[in-house]
Amino acid sequence: MHKKLQRMTTAAIFAAFLCVISPIAIPLSGAVPFALQIFAVMLCAVTLDWGTAQLAVLLYLLLGLFLPIFSGGNTGLSAIPGPTGGYIWSYLLMVPVIALFRCIPLRKRWQEYAAAFCGCLLAIALCYFCGTVQFSVVSGNSFAKSLAVCVVPFVGFDLLKAAAAALLGVELGQILSKISN
């Protein structure tokens, strides 16, 4: 019972973290603003075990259906079916991708960072794909134009977010595992 309660509490804390960080958005010239949602999702997935991270992201998405906690203060009822909604629902797919890389048994800390970073990169690519397909369909733009608007301006930022999530997440994961044992 203690472990289950601890897991639910951890998921709730990380969902709250997602809710606080995600509305922060800096509008850029394109259709998609610079936001920290993807960083927060990656940090959850690197830090926590797969089930707890998935629960945190699911709680965040469920809360976002009715509360203005998505990028720019949008709610899921307008954001998820909209042009950028594919990026949001893809967070549920990002967590298991990152978790696969975190499950690789590694002996050295730098290897853990590298595996987490690789998982984040693959998860970002998946997010880009899901989001760009939905953006293209909803907006009527070609896939190539949608990539140019929604992905290309953010690649550099998202590489930095992936590196930060890998470094911070591995360290936080180590701290949390010591606390929970």
CORSUL-V593825 format. One record per residue. N is the residue number from 0. RES is the residue in three letters. SS is DSSP state (alpha for helix, beta for strand, coil for the rest). OMEGA is omega in whole degrees, 0 to 359 (NA if undefined). Layout:
n=(N:N)
res=(RES:RES)
ss=(SS:SS)
omega=(OMEGA:OMEGA)
//
This chain:
n=(0:1:2:3:4:5:6:7:8:9:10:11:12:13:14:15:16:17:18:19:20:21:22:23:24:25:26:27:28:29:30:31:32:33:34:35:36:37:38:39:40:41:42:43:44:45:46:47:48:49:50:51:52:53:54:55:56:57:58:59:60:61:62:63:64:65:66:67:68:69:70:71:72:73:74:75:76:77:78:79:80:81:82:83:84:85:86:87:88:89:90:91:92:93:94:95:96:97:98:99:100:101:102:103:104:105:106:107:108:109:110:111:112:113:114:115:116:117:118:119:120:121:122:123:124:125:126:127:128:129:130:131:132:133:134:135:136:137:138:139:140:141:142:143:144:145:146:147:148:149:150:151:152:153:154:155:156:157:158:159:160:161:162:163:164:165:166:167:168:169:170:171:172:173:174:175:176:177:178:179:180)
res=(MET:HIS:LYS:LYS:LEU:GLN:ARG:MET:THR:THR:ALA:ALA:ILE:PHE:ALA:ALA:PHE:LEU:CYS:VAL:ILE:SER:PRO:ILE:ALA:ILE:PRO:LEU:SER:GLY:ALA:VAL:PRO:PHE:ALA:LEU:GLN:ILE:PHE:ALA:VAL:MET:LEU:CYS:ALA:VAL:THR:LEU:ASP:TRP:GLY:THR:ALA:GLN:LEU:ALA:VAL:LEU:LEU:TYR:LEU:LEU:LEU:GLY:LEU:PHE:LEU:PRO:ILE:PHE:SER:GLY:GLY:ASN:THR:GLY:LEU:SER:ALA:ILE:PRO:GLY:PRO:THR:GLY:GLY:TYR:ILE:TRP:SER:TYR:LEU:LEU:MET:VAL:PRO:VAL:ILE:ALA:LEU:PHE:ARG:CYS:ILE:PRO:LEU:ARG:LYS:ARG:TRP:GLN:GLU:TYR:ALA:ALA:ALA:PHE:CYS:GLY:CYS:LEU:LEU:ALA:ILE:ALA:LEU:CYS:TYR:PHE:CYS:GLY:THR:VAL:GLN:PHE:SER:VAL:VAL:SER:GLY:ASN:SER:PHE:ALA:LYS:SER:LEU:ALA:VAL:CYS:VAL:VAL:PRO:PHE:VAL:GLY:PHE:ASP:LEU:LEU:LYS:ALA:ALA:ALA:ALA:ALA:LEU:LEU:GLY:VAL:GLU:LEU:GLY:GLN:ILE:LEU:SER:LYS:ILE:SER:ASN)
ss=(coil:alpha:alpha:alpha:alpha:alpha:alpha:alpha:alpha:alpha:alpha:alpha:alpha:alpha:alpha:alpha:alpha:alpha:alpha:alpha:alpha:alpha:coil:coil:beta:beta:coil:coil:coil:coil:coil:coil:coil:beta:beta:coil:alpha:alpha:alpha:alpha:alpha:alpha:alpha:alpha:alpha:alpha:alpha:coil:coil:alpha:alpha:alpha:alpha:alpha:alpha:alpha:alpha:alpha:alpha:alpha:alpha:alpha:alpha:alpha:coil:coil:coil:coil:coil:beta:alpha:alpha:alpha:beta:coil:alpha:alpha:alpha:alpha:coil:coil:coil:coil:coil:alpha:alpha:alpha:alpha:alpha:coil:alpha:alpha:alpha:alpha:alpha:alpha:alpha:alpha:alpha:alpha:alpha:alpha:coil:coil:coil:coil:coil:coil:alpha:alpha:alpha:alpha:alpha:alpha:alpha:alpha:alpha:alpha:alpha:alpha:alpha:alpha:alpha:alpha:alpha:alpha:alpha:alpha:alpha:alpha:alpha:alpha:alpha:alpha:alpha:alpha:alpha:alpha:alpha:coil:coil:coil:alpha:alpha:alpha:alpha:alpha:alpha:alpha:alpha:coil:alpha:alpha:alpha:alpha:alpha:alpha:alpha:alpha:alpha:alpha:alpha:alpha:alpha:alpha:alpha:alpha:alpha:alpha:alpha:alpha:alpha:alpha:alpha:alpha:alpha:alpha:alpha:alpha:alpha:coil)
omega=(181:180:180:178:179:180:180:179:178:178:180:179:180:175:177:176:177:181:181:185:191:181:180:182:178:182:174:184:183:182:185:181:171:183:181:181:185:175:182:178:179:180:176:185:179:186:189:172:186:185:181:178:179:178:179:181:178:177:178:181:178:177:181:176:187:181:182:186:175:182:180:180:178:175:183:181:176:187:187:177:182:185:182:182:180:176:183:183:178:178:178:177:181:185:180:177:179:180:178:180:179:181:180:180:182:184:185:183:181:177:176:177:182:179:179:179:178:177:178:179:179:178:177:179:177:177:177:182:181:181:182:176:181:179:181:181:184:183:182:177:174:179:181:179:178:176:182:183:191:185:188:181:188:185:180:178:184:173:177:178:179:179:179:179:179:182:181:183:178:180:178:178:178:180:180:180:176:181:185:180:NA)
//
